[in-house]
Amino acid sequence: MHRIAIGPGGEFSLGGENFVIDVSPKDRRPSTSDTFTIVKNEPYLRVYEQLAAGFSPRSILELGIFQGGSYVLLDKLFKPRRMSAVEISPQPVEPLLRYIAAMEGRFVHFSTSQCDREILGQIVRDELADELDLVVDDASHTYEQTKAAFEFLFPLLRPGGAYVIEDWSWAHAPRYQSPDAPLAKRRALSNLLFEQIMLMGSTSLIAEIRVWKFLYLIRKTETAFGRSEAGKAEGGSIFDQILSRGREWSLI
Ligand SMILES: C[S@@+](CC[C@H](N)C(=O)[O-])C[C@H]1O[C@@H](n2cnc3c(N)ncnc32)[C@H](O)[C@@H]1O
Protein backbone atom coordinates (compact mmCIF):
# COMPACT_ATOMS: atom_id res chain seq x y z
CA MET A 1 0.00 0.00 0.00
CA HIS A 2 1.28 3.45 -0.88
CA ARG A 3 1.78 5.54 2.29
CA ILE A 4 1.72 9.30 1.89
CA ALA A 5 4.56 11.01 3.77
CA ILE A 6 3.14 14.13 5.43
CA GLY A 7 5.57 16.91 6.44
CA PRO A 8 5.39 18.96 9.67
CA GLY A 9 3.51 21.78 7.93
CA GLY A 10 0.93 19.37 6.48
CA GLU A 11 2.64 19.31 3.10
CA PHE A 12 2.84 16.18 0.95
CA SER A 13 3.21 15.09 -2.66
CA LEU A 14 1.41 12.39 -4.59
CA GLY A 15 1.55 11.45 -8.26
CA GLY A 16 3.58 14.53 -9.16
CA GLU A 17 1.19 16.98 -7.44
CA ASN A 18 1.82 18.97 -4.25
CA PHE A 19 -0.70 19.43 -1.47
CA VAL A 20 -0.94 21.27 1.83
CA ILE A 21 -3.44 20.42 4.54
CA ASP A 22 -5.43 23.42 5.83
CA VAL A 23 -8.29 22.62 8.18
CA SER A 24 -8.55 26.08 9.77
CA PRO A 25 -12.17 27.13 10.36
CA LYS A 26 -11.87 30.16 8.06
CA ASP A 27 -9.50 32.02 5.75
CA ARG A 28 -8.02 28.81 4.39
CA ARG A 29 -5.25 29.24 1.86
CA PRO A 30 -6.28 29.20 -1.79
CA SER A 31 -4.75 26.59 -4.08
CA THR A 32 -1.84 27.94 -6.10
CA SER A 33 -0.29 26.92 -9.40
CA ASP A 34 2.05 24.52 -7.62
CA THR A 35 0.22 23.40 -4.44
CA PHE A 36 -3.39 22.34 -3.88
CA THR A 37 -5.09 23.04 -0.56
CA ILE A 38 -6.85 20.05 0.99
CA VAL A 39 -9.24 20.21 3.96
CA LYS A 40 -8.52 16.72 5.27
CA ASN A 41 -6.12 15.90 8.04
CA GLU A 42 -4.05 12.77 8.35
CA PRO A 43 -6.72 10.33 9.67
CA TYR A 44 -8.92 11.04 6.62
CA LEU A 45 -5.99 10.55 4.25
CA ARG A 46 -5.18 7.20 5.86
CA VAL A 47 -8.75 5.97 5.36
CA TYR A 48 -8.69 6.87 1.66
CA GLU A 49 -5.24 5.33 1.26
CA GLN A 50 -6.49 2.10 2.84
CA LEU A 51 -9.61 2.09 0.66
CA ALA A 52 -7.57 2.67 -2.50
CA ALA A 53 -5.38 -0.34 -1.69
CA GLY A 54 -8.28 -2.73 -2.36
CA PHE A 55 -10.76 -0.86 -4.52
CA SER A 56 -10.45 0.44 -8.10
CA PRO A 57 -13.48 2.58 -8.96
CA ARG A 58 -14.08 3.20 -12.64
CA SER A 59 -15.77 6.54 -12.00
CA ILE A 60 -15.75 8.88 -8.99
CA LEU A 61 -18.14 11.71 -8.12
CA GLU A 62 -17.10 14.17 -5.43
CA LEU A 63 -19.56 16.54 -3.74
CA GLY A 64 -17.95 19.70 -2.28
CA ILE A 65 -14.41 20.39 -3.45
CA PHE A 66 -13.48 23.76 -1.93
CA GLN A 67 -9.97 24.41 -3.42
CA GLY A 68 -9.76 21.13 -5.33
CA GLY A 69 -7.11 19.39 -3.24
CA SER A 70 -9.38 16.46 -2.42
CA TYR A 71 -10.37 16.09 -6.09
CA VAL A 72 -6.74 15.74 -7.14
CA LEU A 73 -5.94 13.47 -4.18
CA LEU A 74 -8.81 11.07 -5.02
CA ASP A 75 -7.76 11.10 -8.66
CA LYS A 76 -4.14 10.26 -7.82
CA LEU A 77 -5.01 7.63 -5.21
CA PHE A 78 -7.73 5.74 -7.07
CA LYS A 79 -6.74 6.45 -10.70
CA PRO A 80 -10.32 6.18 -12.04
CA ARG A 81 -11.13 6.31 -15.74
CA ARG A 82 -13.49 9.20 -15.13
CA MET A 83 -14.09 11.72 -12.40
CA SER A 84 -16.48 14.61 -11.83
CA ALA A 85 -17.44 16.92 -8.98
CA VAL A 86 -19.96 19.56 -7.95
CA GLU A 87 -19.29 22.61 -5.81
CA ILE A 88 -21.88 25.20 -4.78
CA SER A 89 -19.43 28.10 -4.83
CA PRO A 90 -19.46 30.04 -8.11
CA GLN A 91 -15.75 30.85 -7.73
CA PRO A 92 -13.73 28.73 -10.17
CA VAL A 93 -10.49 27.24 -8.82
CA GLU A 94 -8.00 28.01 -11.57
CA PRO A 95 -5.29 25.48 -10.60
CA LEU A 96 -7.94 22.74 -10.62
CA LEU A 97 -9.30 23.86 -14.00
CA ARG A 98 -5.77 23.69 -15.43
CA TYR A 99 -5.29 20.21 -13.93
CA ILE A 100 -8.55 19.00 -15.46
CA ALA A 101 -7.87 20.57 -18.85
CA ALA A 102 -4.69 18.51 -19.18
CA MET A 103 -6.50 15.19 -18.65
CA GLU A 104 -9.16 13.05 -20.33
CA GLY A 105 -12.43 12.31 -18.56
CA ARG A 106 -12.09 14.89 -15.79
CA PHE A 107 -14.93 17.35 -15.07
CA VAL A 108 -16.02 19.87 -12.43
CA HIS A 109 -19.20 21.95 -11.98
CA PHE A 110 -19.13 25.13 -9.92
CA SER A 111 -22.38 26.90 -8.86
CA THR A 112 -23.92 23.44 -8.52
CA SER A 113 -25.63 22.00 -5.46
CA GLN A 114 -25.28 18.45 -4.26
CA CYS A 115 -29.10 18.31 -4.45
CA ASP A 116 -29.39 19.23 -8.14
CA ARG A 117 -30.83 15.97 -9.45
CA GLU A 118 -30.89 17.09 -13.05
CA ILE A 119 -27.18 17.93 -13.18
CA LEU A 120 -26.18 14.92 -11.05
CA GLY A 121 -28.11 12.66 -13.44
CA GLN A 122 -26.38 14.20 -16.47
CA ILE A 123 -22.98 13.85 -14.82
CA VAL A 124 -23.45 10.14 -14.04
CA ARG A 125 -24.82 9.37 -17.49
CA ASP A 126 -22.75 11.61 -19.77
CA GLU A 127 -19.49 12.27 -17.92
CA LEU A 128 -19.11 9.09 -15.89
CA ALA A 129 -20.43 6.68 -18.55
CA ASP A 130 -22.96 5.25 -16.05
CA GLU A 131 -20.08 3.59 -14.18
CA LEU A 132 -20.38 5.32 -10.81
CA ASP A 133 -18.36 3.28 -8.30
CA LEU A 134 -17.43 5.86 -5.64
CA VAL A 135 -19.20 8.93 -4.24
CA VAL A 136 -17.42 11.15 -1.70
CA ASP A 137 -19.73 13.65 0.00
CA ASP A 138 -17.82 16.43 1.75
CA ALA A 139 -20.28 19.18 0.82
CA SER A 140 -22.98 20.72 3.07
CA HIS A 141 -22.89 18.23 5.98
CA THR A 142 -26.56 19.07 6.56
CA TYR A 143 -29.03 16.24 7.15
CA GLU A 144 -31.44 17.36 4.42
CA GLN A 145 -28.98 17.98 1.59
CA THR A 146 -26.77 15.01 2.37
CA LYS A 147 -29.87 12.80 2.42
CA ALA A 148 -31.20 14.28 -0.83
CA ALA A 149 -27.91 13.55 -2.61
CA PHE A 150 -27.82 9.99 -1.24
CA GLU A 151 -31.46 9.31 -2.19
CA PHE A 152 -30.67 10.23 -5.77
CA LEU A 153 -27.14 8.90 -6.17
CA PHE A 154 -27.17 5.62 -4.24
CA PRO A 155 -29.58 3.99 -6.73
CA LEU A 156 -27.17 5.07 -9.51
CA LEU A 157 -24.14 3.53 -7.78
CA ARG A 158 -22.97 0.27 -9.31
CA PRO A 159 -23.16 -2.98 -7.29
CA GLY A 160 -20.14 -3.17 -4.97
CA GLY A 161 -19.71 0.61 -5.13
CA ALA A 162 -18.90 2.78 -2.12
CA TYR A 163 -20.58 5.94 -0.83
CA VAL A 164 -18.55 7.97 1.68
CA ILE A 165 -20.05 10.68 3.89
CA GLU A 166 -17.59 12.86 5.79
CA ASP A 167 -18.01 14.66 9.12
CA TRP A 168 -21.24 12.89 10.09
CA SER A 169 -20.60 13.39 13.83
CA TRP A 170 -20.39 17.18 13.99
CA ALA A 171 -23.54 17.52 16.16
CA HIS A 172 -21.89 15.44 18.88
CA ALA A 173 -18.72 17.55 19.19
CA PRO A 174 -18.46 19.84 22.26
CA ARG A 175 -18.25 23.01 20.15
CA TYR A 176 -21.69 22.38 18.59
CA GLN A 177 -23.58 22.02 21.88
CA SER A 178 -24.52 25.65 22.71
CA PRO A 179 -27.74 27.25 21.38
CA ASP A 180 -25.72 29.78 19.36
CA ALA A 181 -23.21 27.28 17.92
CA PRO A 182 -23.01 26.93 14.12
CA LEU A 183 -25.84 24.75 12.75
CA ALA A 184 -27.57 24.85 16.18
CA LYS A 185 -30.97 25.03 14.50
CA ARG A 186 -30.20 22.28 12.00
CA ARG A 187 -30.86 18.59 12.39
CA ALA A 188 -27.85 16.39 13.13
CA LEU A 189 -26.29 14.57 10.18
CA SER A 190 -26.05 11.48 12.39
CA ASN A 191 -29.84 11.03 11.87
CA LEU A 192 -29.04 10.00 8.32
CA LEU A 193 -26.62 7.32 9.48
CA PHE A 194 -29.31 5.84 11.77
CA GLU A 195 -31.75 5.80 8.83
CA GLN A 196 -29.19 4.13 6.59
CA ILE A 197 -28.65 1.44 9.25
CA MET A 198 -32.42 0.84 9.25
CA LEU A 199 -32.36 0.71 5.45
CA MET A 200 -29.57 -1.86 5.64
CA GLY A 201 -31.71 -4.00 7.96
CA SER A 202 -34.84 -3.62 5.83
CA THR A 203 -33.46 -4.32 2.33
CA SER A 204 -30.64 -6.10 0.54
CA LEU A 205 -29.28 -2.81 -0.81
CA ILE A 206 -26.40 -2.28 1.62
CA ALA A 207 -23.64 -4.84 2.21
CA GLU A 208 -21.80 -2.99 4.97
CA ILE A 209 -21.48 0.32 6.76
CA ARG A 210 -18.04 1.13 8.17
CA VAL A 211 -18.05 4.00 10.64
CA TRP A 212 -15.10 6.07 11.80
CA LYS A 213 -15.52 9.03 14.14
CA PHE A 214 -15.11 11.47 11.27
CA LEU A 215 -16.55 9.66 8.23
CA TYR A 216 -18.45 6.56 7.19
CA LEU A 217 -18.59 4.36 4.15
CA ILE A 218 -21.62 2.52 2.79
CA ARG A 219 -20.89 -0.37 0.47
CA LYS A 220 -23.61 -1.31 -1.98
CA THR A 221 -24.39 -5.02 -2.26
CA GLU A 222 -22.53 -6.89 -5.02
CA THR A 223 -25.48 -9.00 -6.12
CA ALA A 224 -27.31 -7.91 -9.20
CA PHE A 225 -30.45 -6.25 -7.96
CA GLY A 226 -29.32 -3.33 -10.10
CA ARG A 227 -31.68 -0.46 -10.40
CA SER A 228 -34.91 -2.38 -10.04
CA GLU A 229 -34.95 -2.66 -6.26
CA ALA A 230 -32.92 0.49 -5.72
CA GLY A 231 -35.05 2.07 -8.44
CA LYS A 232 -38.05 2.17 -6.15
CA ALA A 233 -36.58 5.57 -5.43
CA GLU A 234 -38.12 6.79 -8.65
CA GLY A 235 -41.02 8.98 -7.67
CA GLY A 236 -40.40 8.15 -4.00
CA SER A 237 -37.46 7.82 -1.69
CA ILE A 238 -35.09 4.90 -1.21
CA PHE A 239 -35.91 5.36 2.50
CA ASP A 240 -39.56 4.44 1.85
CA GLN A 241 -38.25 0.85 1.99
CA ILE A 242 -37.43 1.06 5.72
CA LEU A 243 -39.44 -1.50 7.67
CA SER A 244 -40.09 -0.09 11.15
CA ARG A 245 -43.18 -2.01 12.28
CA GLY A 246 -45.16 1.12 11.49
CA ARG A 247 -43.44 3.06 14.25
CA GLU A 248 -42.21 6.60 13.92
CA TRP A 249 -38.77 7.76 15.00
CA SER A 250 -37.79 11.32 15.75
CA LEU A 251 -34.82 13.28 14.56
CA ILE A 252 -32.46 15.13 16.87
C1 LIG B 1 -15.22 21.04 3.69
S1 LIG B 1 -15.29 21.87 2.17
C2 LIG B 1 -14.70 20.65 1.02
C3 LIG B 1 -13.28 20.36 1.20
C4 LIG B 1 -12.68 19.46 0.16
N1 LIG B 1 -13.49 18.27 -0.10
C5 LIG B 1 -11.33 19.01 0.64
O1 LIG B 1 -11.25 17.96 1.31
O2 LIG B 1 -10.36 19.72 0.38
C6 LIG B 1 -17.00 21.85 1.80
C7 LIG B 1 -17.31 22.43 0.44
O3 LIG B 1 -18.66 22.08 0.12
C8 LIG B 1 -19.26 23.16 -0.52
N2 LIG B 1 -20.71 23.03 -0.35
C9 LIG B 1 -21.48 23.40 0.71
N3 LIG B 1 -22.76 23.11 0.48
C10 LIG B 1 -22.82 22.53 -0.74
C11 LIG B 1 -23.88 22.02 -1.54
N4 LIG B 1 -25.15 22.04 -1.11
N5 LIG B 1 -23.58 21.49 -2.74
C12 LIG B 1 -22.29 21.47 -3.19
N6 LIG B 1 -21.24 21.96 -2.48
C13 LIG B 1 -21.51 22.48 -1.28
C14 LIG B 1 -18.66 24.40 0.15
O4 LIG B 1 -18.76 25.52 -0.69
C15 LIG B 1 -17.22 23.94 0.39
O5 LIG B 1 -16.37 24.32 -0.66
PDBQT file of the ligand as one rigid body, heavy atoms in Angstrom, charges set to zero:
ROOT
HETATM    1  C1  LIG A 301     -15.218  21.036   3.688  1.00  0.00    +0.000 C 
HETATM    2  S1  LIG A 301     -15.290  21.870   2.165  1.00  0.00    +0.000 S 
HETATM    3  C2  LIG A 301     -14.702  20.654   1.017  1.00  0.00    +0.000 C 
HETATM    4  C3  LIG A 301     -13.284  20.363   1.199  1.00  0.00    +0.000 C 
HETATM    5  C4  LIG A 301     -12.682  19.457   0.160  1.00  0.00    +0.000 C 
HETATM    6  N1  LIG A 301     -13.495  18.271  -0.098  1.00  0.00    +0.000 N 
HETATM    7  C5  LIG A 301     -11.327  19.011   0.643  1.00  0.00    +0.000 C 
HETATM    8  O1  LIG A 301     -11.247  17.962   1.308  1.00  0.00    +0.000 OA
HETATM    9  O2  LIG A 301     -10.359  19.718   0.381  1.00  0.00    +0.000 OA
HETATM   10  C6  LIG A 301     -17.004  21.852   1.799  1.00  0.00    +0.000 C 
HETATM   11  C7  LIG A 301     -17.315  22.431   0.441  1.00  0.00    +0.000 C 
HETATM   12  O3  LIG A 301     -18.658  22.082   0.118  1.00  0.00    +0.000 OA
HETATM   13  C8  LIG A 301     -19.258  23.165  -0.520  1.00  0.00    +0.000 C 
HETATM   14  N2  LIG A 301     -20.706  23.032  -0.352  1.00  0.00    +0.000 N 
HETATM   15  C9  LIG A 301     -21.479  23.400   0.710  1.00  0.00    +0.000 A 
HETATM   16  N3  LIG A 301     -22.763  23.108   0.485  1.00  0.00    +0.000 NA
HETATM   17  C10 LIG A 301     -22.821  22.527  -0.739  1.00  0.00    +0.000 A 
HETATM   18  C11 LIG A 301     -23.880  22.018  -1.539  1.00  0.00    +0.000 A 
HETATM   19  N4  LIG A 301     -25.152  22.039  -1.108  1.00  0.00    +0.000 N 
HETATM   20  N5  LIG A 301     -23.579  21.491  -2.739  1.00  0.00    +0.000 NA
HETATM   21  C12 LIG A 301     -22.292  21.468  -3.186  1.00  0.00    +0.000 A 
HETATM   22  N6  LIG A 301     -21.244  21.961  -2.484  1.00  0.00    +0.000 NA
HETATM   23  C13 LIG A 301     -21.506  22.476  -1.277  1.00  0.00    +0.000 A 
HETATM   24  C14 LIG A 301     -18.659  24.396   0.147  1.00  0.00    +0.000 C 
HETATM   25  O4  LIG A 301     -18.755  25.520  -0.690  1.00  0.00    +0.000 OA
HETATM   26  C15 LIG A 301     -17.224  23.937   0.390  1.00  0.00    +0.000 C 
HETATM   27  O5  LIG A 301     -16.375  24.321  -0.659  1.00  0.00    +0.000 OA
ENDROOT
TORSDOF 0
